[in-house]
C-alpha cells in the first residue's frame, strides 16, 4: 500500500512540478512589467485552462495533498534530521498552500467573477497590512517548492556532477530558490515600491 502511495505521489508531483515551473516563469515576467506578465499568462492559459488539462492538474494537486498526508502519517513521529526533515516540512507547507491557493483562485473565478490574473495574485502583496501575511505566505511557498526538490535530489541522487556531490548540488538548488524568491517578489511588487491595484480588485483588499 505504501509503495502505491509513493508511486501516485511521485506521478502527481512530476505533473505539478511541470505546471509550477511554467507558473513561476510567468510570474518572473513581472520583472518586465504587468502587461508582459498578463500577456504570458494569456498564452499559457490556452494550454493549462483546457478542460482536460485543468482537470488533470486539479486531480494531481488533490492526489498530491492526500498521498502526502497519508505518507506523513505512515512515517510516524520519529525524529527527522537534515534533508529528510526539510522534505517533510516543505511538503506539508506546500499541501497547505495548494489547498488555500487553489481555493482562492476558484472563489475568485466563480464567486467574485474576477480574472485571476496578475492583479488578483498581487493585490494582497502590495497592500498594507495584508502584505504582512502575503509576503511570507508566497515567499515560503516558492522556497518550499525548491526545498522539496532539493531534499529529494539530495536523498536520491547518487552521482557527483562537475565535482559537486549530491549534497552540494542540493544546497545549490536551495540557495538558487531563495535568491529566485527575492527576485520574484521584487517583480511582483514593482521593485518593492508597490503596484497600483485596479478598482475591480478592490474587494480583495477591503476597498
C-alpha positions as YAML, in Angstrom:
chain: A
units: angstrom
residues:
- id: 1
  name: UNK
  ca: [0.00, 0.00, 0.00]
- id: 2
  name: UNK
  ca: [2.76, 2.43, 0.91]
- id: 3
  name: UNK
  ca: [4.54, 1.65, -2.37]
- id: 4
  name: UNK
  ca: [1.40, 2.66, -4.30]
- id: 5
  name: UNK
  ca: [1.06, 5.85, -2.27]
- id: 6
  name: UNK
  ca: [4.66, 6.80, -3.08]
- id: 7
  name: UNK
  ca: [4.13, 5.99, -6.77]
- id: 8
  name: UNK
  ca: [0.97, 8.13, -7.01]
- id: 9
  name: UNK
  ca: [2.68, 10.89, -5.02]
- id: 10
  name: UNK
  ca: [5.63, 10.84, -7.41]
- id: 11
  name: UNK
  ca: [3.47, 10.92, -10.56]
- id: 12
  name: UNK
  ca: [1.32, 13.80, -9.34]
- id: 13
  name: UNK
  ca: [4.47, 15.56, -8.10]
- id: 14
  name: UNK
  ca: [6.04, 15.46, -11.56]
- id: 15
  name: UNK
  ca: [2.82, 16.80, -13.11]
- id: 16
  name: UNK
  ca: [2.60, 19.66, -10.61]
- id: 17
  name: UNK
  ca: [6.30, 20.47, -10.95]
- id: 18
  name: UNK
  ca: [5.89, 20.97, -14.71]
- id: 19
  name: UNK
  ca: [3.00, 23.37, -14.13]
- id: 20
  name: UNK
  ca: [4.71, 25.23, -11.27]
- id: 21
  name: UNK
  ca: [7.83, 25.73, -13.42]
- id: 22
  name: UNK
  ca: [5.68, 27.42, -16.09]
- id: 23
  name: UNK
  ca: [3.78, 29.36, -13.43]
- id: 24
  name: UNK
  ca: [6.98, 30.70, -11.88]
- id: 25
  name: UNK
  ca: [8.29, 31.61, -15.32]
- id: 26
  name: UNK
  ca: [5.04, 33.51, -15.87]
- id: 27
  name: UNK
  ca: [5.47, 35.34, -12.55]
- id: 28
  name: UNK
  ca: [9.06, 36.17, -13.44]
- id: 29
  name: UNK
  ca: [7.71, 38.13, -16.41]
- id: 30
  name: UNK
  ca: [6.53, 40.71, -13.86]
- id: 31
  name: UNK
  ca: [10.15, 41.90, -13.82]
- id: 32
  name: UNK
  ca: [9.45, 43.26, -17.30]
- id: 33
  name: UNK
  ca: [6.05, 44.64, -16.35]
- id: 34
  name: UNK
  ca: [2.45, 43.73, -15.53]
- id: 35
  name: UNK
  ca: [1.49, 43.83, -19.21]
- id: 36
  name: UNK
  ca: [4.11, 41.22, -20.13]
- id: 37
  name: UNK
  ca: [3.02, 39.06, -17.19]
- id: 38
  name: UNK
  ca: [-0.63, 39.19, -18.32]
- id: 39
  name: UNK
  ca: [0.29, 38.53, -21.96]
- id: 40
  name: UNK
  ca: [2.39, 35.49, -20.98]
- id: 41
  name: UNK
  ca: [-0.43, 34.19, -18.80]
- id: 42
  name: UNK
  ca: [-2.93, 34.61, -21.64]
- id: 43
  name: UNK
  ca: [-0.70, 32.48, -23.87]
- id: 44
  name: UNK
  ca: [-0.13, 29.75, -21.26]
- id: 45
  name: UNK
  ca: [-3.82, 29.61, -20.36]
- id: 46
  name: UNK
  ca: [-4.53, 28.24, -23.83]
- id: 47
  name: UNK
  ca: [-2.91, 25.03, -22.61]
- id: 48
  name: UNK
  ca: [-3.46, 24.68, -18.86]
- id: 49
  name: UNK
  ca: [-7.03, 26.03, -18.88]
- id: 50
  name: UNK
  ca: [-8.11, 23.46, -21.42]
- id: 51
  name: UNK
  ca: [-10.81, 21.40, -19.60]
- id: 52
  name: UNK
  ca: [-8.78, 18.19, -19.83]
- id: 53
  name: UNK
  ca: [-5.52, 19.79, -18.68]
- id: 54
  name: UNK
  ca: [-7.25, 21.73, -15.91]
- id: 55
  name: UNK
  ca: [-9.00, 18.60, -14.64]
- id: 56
  name: UNK
  ca: [-5.76, 16.60, -14.67]
- id: 57
  name: UNK
  ca: [-3.99, 19.37, -12.78]
- id: 58
  name: UNK
  ca: [-6.74, 19.59, -10.17]
- id: 59
  name: UNK
  ca: [-6.68, 15.81, -9.69]
- id: 60
  name: UNK
  ca: [-2.87, 15.90, -9.41]
- id: 61
  name: UNK
  ca: [-3.00, 18.58, -6.70]
- id: 62
  name: UNK
  ca: [-5.68, 16.77, -4.69]
- id: 63
  name: UNK
  ca: [-3.78, 13.48, -5.06]
- id: 64
  name: UNK
  ca: [-0.52, 15.14, -4.01]
- id: 65
  name: UNK
  ca: [-2.11, 16.57, -0.87]
- id: 66
  name: UNK
  ca: [-3.93, 13.33, 0.00]
- id: 67
  name: UNK
  ca: [-0.97, 10.99, -0.58]
- id: 68
  name: UNK
  ca: [1.42, 13.43, 1.11]
- id: 69
  name: UNK
  ca: [-0.68, 13.49, 4.29]
- id: 70
  name: UNK
  ca: [-1.08, 9.70, 4.23]
- id: 71
  name: UNK
  ca: [2.68, 9.21, 3.83]
- id: 72
  name: UNK
  ca: [3.26, 11.70, 6.65]
- id: 73
  name: UNK
  ca: [1.02, 9.68, 8.96]
- id: 74
  name: UNK
  ca: [2.63, 6.39, 7.95]
- id: 75
  name: UNK
  ca: [6.12, 7.75, 8.61]
- id: 76
  name: UNK
  ca: [5.26, 8.11, 12.30]
- id: 77
  name: UNK
  ca: [6.52, 10.71, 14.72]
- id: 78
  name: UNK
  ca: [10.16, 9.66, 14.76]
- id: 79
  name: UNK
  ca: [12.84, 12.32, 14.78]
- id: 80
  name: UNK
  ca: [13.73, 13.61, 11.33]
- id: 81
  name: UNK
  ca: [17.05, 15.22, 10.52]
- id: 82
  name: UNK
  ca: [18.65, 17.15, 7.67]
- id: 83
  name: UNK
  ca: [17.22, 16.75, 4.19]
- id: 84
  name: UNK
  ca: [14.57, 14.30, 5.41]
- id: 85
  name: UNK
  ca: [13.19, 16.92, 7.80]
- id: 86
  name: UNK
  ca: [13.31, 19.59, 5.09]
- id: 87
  name: UNK
  ca: [11.44, 17.35, 2.64]
- id: 88
  name: UNK
  ca: [8.84, 16.61, 5.30]
- id: 89
  name: UNK
  ca: [8.12, 20.18, 6.41]
- id: 90
  name: UNK
  ca: [8.35, 21.75, 2.95]
- id: 91
  name: UNK
  ca: [5.88, 19.13, 1.70]
- id: 92
  name: UNK
  ca: [3.42, 19.93, 4.48]
- id: 93
  name: UNK
  ca: [3.62, 23.64, 3.75]
- id: 94
  name: UNK
  ca: [3.10, 23.05, 0.03]
- id: 95
  name: UNK
  ca: [0.00, 20.95, 0.82]
- id: 96
  name: UNK
  ca: [-1.35, 23.84, 2.93]
- id: 97
  name: UNK
  ca: [-0.51, 26.36, 0.21]
- id: 98
  name: UNK
  ca: [-2.04, 24.33, -2.63]
- id: 99
  name: UNK
  ca: [-5.36, 23.96, -0.80]
- id: 100
  name: UNK
  ca: [-5.59, 27.66, 0.13]
- id: 101
  name: UNK
  ca: [-4.30, 28.99, -3.18]
- id: 102
  name: UNK
  ca: [-6.44, 26.73, -5.34]
- id: 103
  name: UNK
  ca: [-9.50, 27.55, -3.24]
- id: 104
  name: UNK
  ca: [-8.83, 31.29, -3.56]
- id: 105
  name: UNK
  ca: [-8.50, 31.08, -7.33]
- id: 106
  name: UNK
  ca: [-11.72, 29.06, -7.68]
- id: 107
  name: UNK
  ca: [-13.61, 31.54, -5.48]
- id: 108
  name: UNK
  ca: [-12.17, 34.45, -7.45]
- id: 109
  name: UNK
  ca: [-13.32, 32.93, -10.73]
- id: 110
  name: UNK
  ca: [-16.72, 31.52, -9.76]
- id: 111
  name: UNK
  ca: [-17.93, 33.74, -6.91]
- id: 112
  name: UNK
  ca: [-16.26, 37.11, -7.40]
- id: 113
  name: UNK
  ca: [-16.19, 36.74, -11.20]
- id: 114
  name: UNK
  ca: [-12.71, 38.20, -11.44]
- id: 115
  name: UNK
  ca: [-9.99, 37.48, -13.94]
- id: 116
  name: UNK
  ca: [-7.46, 35.74, -11.68]
- id: 117
  name: UNK
  ca: [-4.55, 37.40, -13.44]
- id: 118
  name: UNK
  ca: [-1.53, 39.38, -12.22]
- id: 119
  name: UNK
  ca: [-3.58, 41.86, -10.19]
- id: 120
  name: UNK
  ca: [-5.59, 39.13, -8.45]
- id: 121
  name: UNK
  ca: [-2.35, 37.49, -7.33]
- id: 122
  name: UNK
  ca: [-0.52, 40.61, -6.15]
- id: 123
  name: UNK
  ca: [-3.36, 42.61, -4.57]
- id: 124
  name: UNK
  ca: [-2.52, 41.45, -1.05]
- id: 125
  name: UNK
  ca: [1.23, 41.62, -1.66]
- id: 126
  name: UNK
  ca: [1.02, 45.31, -2.42]
- id: 127
  name: UNK
  ca: [-1.43, 46.47, 0.24]
- id: 128
  name: UNK
  ca: [-0.66, 47.09, 3.90]
- id: 129
  name: UNK
  ca: [-1.41, 45.38, 6.29]
- id: 130
  name: UNK
  ca: [-2.27, 42.38, 4.06]
- id: 131
  name: UNK
  ca: [1.33, 42.27, 2.85]
- id: 132
  name: UNK
  ca: [2.39, 41.20, 6.36]
- id: 133
  name: UNK
  ca: [0.67, 37.89, 5.63]
- id: 134
  name: UNK
  ca: [1.05, 37.56, 1.87]
- id: 135
  name: UNK
  ca: [4.79, 38.26, 1.61]
- id: 136
  name: UNK
  ca: [5.83, 35.34, 3.86]
- id: 137
  name: UNK
  ca: [2.92, 33.25, 2.52]
- id: 138
  name: UNK
  ca: [4.15, 33.45, -1.08]
- id: 139
  name: UNK
  ca: [7.85, 33.50, -0.19]
- id: 140
  name: UNK
  ca: [7.58, 30.31, 1.86]
- id: 141
  name: UNK
  ca: [5.63, 28.63, -0.94]
- id: 142
  name: UNK
  ca: [8.34, 29.27, -3.56]
- id: 143
  name: UNK
  ca: [11.16, 28.41, -1.15]
- id: 144
  name: UNK
  ca: [9.32, 25.25, -0.07]
- id: 145
  name: UNK
  ca: [8.98, 24.21, -3.72]
- id: 146
  name: UNK
  ca: [12.73, 24.48, -4.24]
- id: 147
  name: UNK
  ca: [13.43, 22.96, -0.81]
- id: 148
  name: UNK
  ca: [11.27, 19.93, -1.58]
- id: 149
  name: UNK
  ca: [13.04, 19.34, -4.89]
- id: 150
  name: UNK
  ca: [16.47, 19.91, -3.31]
- id: 151
  name: UNK
  ca: [15.81, 17.49, -0.47]
- id: 152
  name: UNK
  ca: [14.59, 14.78, -2.85]
- id: 153
  name: UNK
  ca: [17.65, 15.38, -5.03]
- id: 154
  name: UNK
  ca: [19.99, 15.08, -2.05]
- id: 155
  name: UNK
  ca: [18.41, 11.82, -0.94]
- id: 156
  name: UNK
  ca: [18.00, 10.16, -4.36]
- id: 157
  name: UNK
  ca: [20.91, 11.45, -6.43]
- id: 158
  name: UNK
  ca: [23.92, 9.17, -6.36]
- id: 159
  name: UNK
  ca: [26.34, 10.78, -8.81]
- id: 160
  name: UNK
  ca: [28.84, 13.58, -8.44]
- id: 161
  name: UNK
  ca: [28.43, 16.11, -11.27]
- id: 162
  name: UNK
  ca: [31.23, 18.51, -12.25]
- id: 163
  name: UNK
  ca: [32.94, 17.70, -8.97]
- id: 164
  name: UNK
  ca: [29.83, 18.57, -6.94]
- id: 165
  name: UNK
  ca: [28.45, 15.96, -4.57]
- id: 166
  name: UNK
  ca: [24.67, 15.35, -4.41]
- id: 167
  name: UNK
  ca: [24.60, 17.23, -1.10]
- id: 168
  name: UNK
  ca: [26.35, 20.26, -2.62]
- id: 169
  name: UNK
  ca: [24.08, 20.12, -5.68]
- id: 170
  name: UNK
  ca: [21.03, 20.16, -3.40]
- id: 171
  name: UNK
  ca: [22.42, 23.09, -1.43]
- id: 172
  name: UNK
  ca: [22.89, 24.95, -4.71]
- id: 173
  name: UNK
  ca: [19.28, 24.26, -5.71]
- id: 174
  name: UNK
  ca: [18.01, 25.52, -2.37]
- id: 175
  name: UNK
  ca: [20.14, 28.68, -2.44]
- id: 176
  name: UNK
  ca: [19.05, 29.35, -6.03]
- id: 177
  name: UNK
  ca: [15.44, 29.04, -4.91]
- id: 178
  name: UNK
  ca: [15.93, 31.59, -2.13]
- id: 179
  name: UNK
  ca: [17.59, 34.07, -4.49]
- id: 180
  name: UNK
  ca: [14.87, 33.48, -7.10]
- id: 181
  name: UNK
  ca: [12.19, 34.14, -4.46]
- id: 182
  name: UNK
  ca: [13.67, 37.55, -3.62]
- id: 183
  name: UNK
  ca: [13.89, 38.44, -7.32]
- id: 184
  name: UNK
  ca: [10.32, 37.25, -7.88]
- id: 185
  name: UNK
  ca: [8.95, 39.36, -5.03]
- id: 186
  name: UNK
  ca: [10.88, 42.32, -6.45]
- id: 187
  name: UNK
  ca: [9.00, 41.90, -9.74]
- id: 188
  name: UNK
  ca: [5.60, 41.28, -8.16]
- id: 189
  name: UNK
  ca: [5.87, 44.43, -6.04]
- id: 190
  name: UNK
  ca: [7.34, 46.76, -8.67]
- id: 191
  name: UNK
  ca: [10.76, 46.82, -7.09]
- id: 192
  name: UNK
  ca: [9.25, 46.77, -3.57]
- id: 193
  name: UNK
  ca: [7.65, 50.16, -4.35]
- id: 194
  name: UNK
  ca: [4.14, 48.76, -4.68]
- id: 195
  name: UNK
  ca: [1.79, 48.03, -7.58]
- id: 196
  name: UNK
  ca: [-1.34, 50.11, -8.18]
- id: 197
  name: UNK
  ca: [-4.32, 47.73, -7.89]
- id: 198
  name: UNK
  ca: [-7.26, 48.34, -10.28]
- id: 199
  name: UNK
  ca: [-10.61, 49.20, -8.68]
- id: 200
  name: UNK
  ca: [-12.28, 45.93, -9.75]
- id: 201
  name: UNK
  ca: [-9.89, 44.05, -7.43]
- id: 202
  name: UNK
  ca: [-10.68, 46.32, -4.50]
- id: 203
  name: UNK
  ca: [-12.89, 43.68, -2.86]
- id: 204
  name: UNK
  ca: [-9.77, 41.59, -2.27]
- id: 205
  name: UNK
  ca: [-8.19, 44.29, -0.12]
- id: 206
  name: UNK
  ca: [-11.21, 45.81, 1.57]
- id: 207
  name: UNK
  ca: [-11.80, 48.71, -0.78]
...
